[in-house]
Amino acid sequence: MAYPADVERRGAGMNDDALGAHVVEQLAIAQRDARAMNRDLVAMTCVGLLGEHVHDDARTAQVVARALCRTDADLGVILPDANDCARVVMDCGVRVAVEIDLE
């Protein structure tokens, strides 16, 4: 999941309401695509600038986590490491998986 292209190009974030709505919209698309392939969507990750913001900004992490909970309470999120923002996500009731670099 990423910010819309125009937001990514500007290098800015989104207000909380717009971001929450965007997350819900993107999850609906991902869930539809998973169902079409007879797959379960069990976790998601944020990429690009949104990924950076979820990793570094507790407020953004909280907005994304709350939107996930509203959409699919069983869905987890994948983060690059277990930092303070991971704790914020977990405190919202979202499971967190941490990436492991095997190199």
Phi, psi and omega per residue, in radians:
M1 nan 2.447 -3.113
A2 -2.472 2.904 2.995
Y3 -1.110 2.755 2.980
P4 -1.007 2.671 -3.043
A5 -0.964 -0.698 -3.112
D6 -1.171 -0.607 3.106
V7 -1.224 -0.745 3.123
E8 -1.045 -0.756 -3.132
R9 -1.133 -0.663 -3.135
R10 -1.254 -0.371 -3.126
G11 1.317 0.375 -3.135
A12 -2.060 2.915 3.080
G13 -1.601 -2.809 3.118
M14 -2.223 2.754 3.055
N15 -1.202 2.833 -3.007
D16 -1.007 -0.792 -3.110
D17 -1.123 -0.777 3.139
A18 -1.145 -0.706 3.123
L19 -1.138 -0.795 3.114
G20 -1.020 -0.776 3.119
A21 -1.119 -0.692 3.114
H22 -1.104 -0.763 3.129
V23 -1.070 -0.803 3.132
V24 -1.048 -0.764 3.137
E25 -1.104 -0.800 -3.136
Q26 -1.146 -0.656 3.095
L27 -1.158 -0.666 3.106
A28 -1.073 -0.721 3.108
I29 -1.137 -0.791 -3.133
A30 -1.114 -0.708 3.125
Q31 -1.157 -0.709 3.102
R32 -1.077 -0.792 3.136
D33 -1.120 -0.698 3.121
A34 -1.112 -0.771 3.117
R35 -1.086 -0.689 3.137
A36 -1.089 -0.473 3.119
M37 -1.731 0.200 -3.101
N38 0.957 0.762 3.128
R39 -2.156 2.717 3.030
D40 -1.698 2.371 3.026
L41 -1.568 1.988 -3.049
V42 -1.941 -0.366 -3.137
A43 -2.727 2.771 3.083
M44 -2.399 2.840 3.073
T45 -2.333 2.701 3.070
C46 -1.800 2.434 -3.099
V47 -2.150 2.963 3.115
G48 1.101 -2.551 -3.112
L49 -1.095 -0.643 3.099
L50 -1.097 -0.709 3.088
G51 -1.039 -0.745 3.104
E52 -1.099 -0.764 -3.111
H53 -1.164 -0.715 3.115
V54 -1.122 -0.609 -3.131
H55 -1.307 -0.606 -2.980
D56 -1.878 -0.291 -3.029
D57 -2.130 1.983 -3.063
A58 -1.060 -0.656 -3.122
R59 -1.138 -0.782 3.108
T60 -1.104 -0.747 3.111
A61 -1.027 -0.721 -3.132
Q62 -1.176 -0.740 3.135
V63 -1.082 -0.799 3.128
V64 -1.116 -0.779 -3.123
A65 -1.096 -0.737 3.130
R66 -1.141 -0.674 3.090
A67 -1.130 -0.682 3.077
L68 -1.053 -0.808 -3.126
C69 -1.068 -0.697 3.130
R70 -1.170 -0.544 -3.058
T71 -1.546 -0.835 -3.094
D72 -2.738 1.729 -3.060
A73 -1.131 -0.288 3.141
D74 -1.574 -0.136 -3.088
L75 -1.326 2.385 3.091
G76 -1.772 2.996 3.095
V77 -2.214 2.489 3.135
I78 -1.816 2.189 -3.128
L79 -2.138 2.727 -3.101
P80 -1.205 -0.474 3.089
D81 -2.820 2.987 -3.080
A82 -1.624 1.327 3.130
N83 -1.718 -2.931 -3.124
D84 -1.084 -0.605 3.131
C85 -1.197 -0.549 3.046
A86 -1.090 -0.675 3.100
R87 -1.115 -0.704 3.109
V88 -1.062 -0.782 3.131
V89 -1.066 -0.817 3.133
M90 -1.111 -0.662 3.120
D91 -1.115 -0.388 3.068
C92 -1.456 -0.040 3.105
G93 1.638 0.228 -3.118
V94 -1.750 2.328 3.070
R95 -1.200 2.486 3.139
V96 -2.098 2.269 2.983
A97 -1.932 2.435 -3.114
V98 -1.865 2.325 3.099
E99 -1.115 2.519 3.071
I100 -2.127 2.135 3.117
D101 -1.553 2.010 -3.085
L102 -1.561 0.088 3.137
E103 -1.437 nan nan
